[in-house]
Amino acid sequence: MAVTKEILTLAVETGDALLRNGAEVYRVEDTVLHILKAYEITDCDVYVLSNGIFASANENKEDACSMIRHVPLGSTHLGRIAALNQLSREICSHECSLRDAWVRLEECKSIPTNKNWVEIFFCGVGSAGFCYLFGGTALDSFVAFFIGLVLQIFLIASDRHLESKFITNILGSGIVTFLSLIVFSAGIPILQDKVVIGDIMPLVPGIALTTSIRDFFNGDYLSGAIHMIDAILTAFSIAVGVGAVITLYQLVTGGALLR
C-alpha cells in the first residue's frame, strides 16, 4: 500500500508541476500514465483538466489508492516543462529509481525564473516591437519601450500583493493607457493608440487562447472551455482598463479627440 501510494504521489506531483508551468492537458495525462506504468502499475486511471488531476492506482487490489489535486491556472515556464519531460523519459527507461526521482523532481520544480531585470527589459523590447509592428513610428516604439518597463515593474509587484489576475490586468492596462495619455498631452507627436496596442500585448492571453483551441482539437472540451473562458475574461479585463482611462480622460478634457 505504501509503495503504491508513493508511486501514485510521485506521478501526480510530476503532473501537478507540469500543469502549473503551462503544459498541455494531454501531455500531463500521458506523463502521469507513463510514470505509473514504468513502476509496474498497470491497473490505473488518470483524468486531467486544466485546473485539476484525478488519478487512481490498483483499483481492484488491496493496495488501491486514489488522489485528487487542484491546480490553479498559472504562468508558463518552458524550462521546468523541459526538465520534467526529461525526468519522465528517464523514469520510463528505468534509468531513475523511485528515491532518485523524488530528488530530481524537486530540482525540476526549483529551476528559477528569469531575473527581474531581464523580464523588465524584454517586456519593454516586446512592447516597442509590437508597437512598430502594428503601425507605430520609431518615436511611438521608443515611448512604448519605457511604458513597457513600467508595466513589467507593476506586474512583478502585483505578483506579491494582488491575487486576482483580472484586477492586475485591469490596473496594468489602465496604467499603460494613462502613461501614454500623459505623453500625448505633453504635446509629443505620438500615435497614442499604437502605443497602447504595443504595451498591452504582454497582457494579451495568447497562450491561453491557443491552448484552448488545441484542447478542442484533441477532444478535451472541458479543458478547452476553461482556457477559453480564462482568455475571454482576461481580454475583457484589458478592455475595461483601457476603456475606463480613455473615457475619464475624455470627460476631464471635454471630449478631446485622440490621435
Secondary structure, DSSP 8 states (H G I E B T S, - for coil): -HHHHHHHHHHHHHHHHHHHTT--HHHHHHHHHHHHHHTT--SEEEEEETTEEEEEE-TTSTT-EEEEEE-------HHHHHHHHHHHHHHHTT-S-HHHHHHHHHHHHT-----HHHHHHHHHHHHHHHHHHTT--HHHHHHHHHHHHHHHHHHHHHHHH---HHHHHHHHHHHHHHHHHHHHHTT----HHHHHHHHHGGGS-HHHHHHHHHHHHTT-HHHHHHHHHHHHHHHHHHHHHHHHHHHHHHHHTTS----
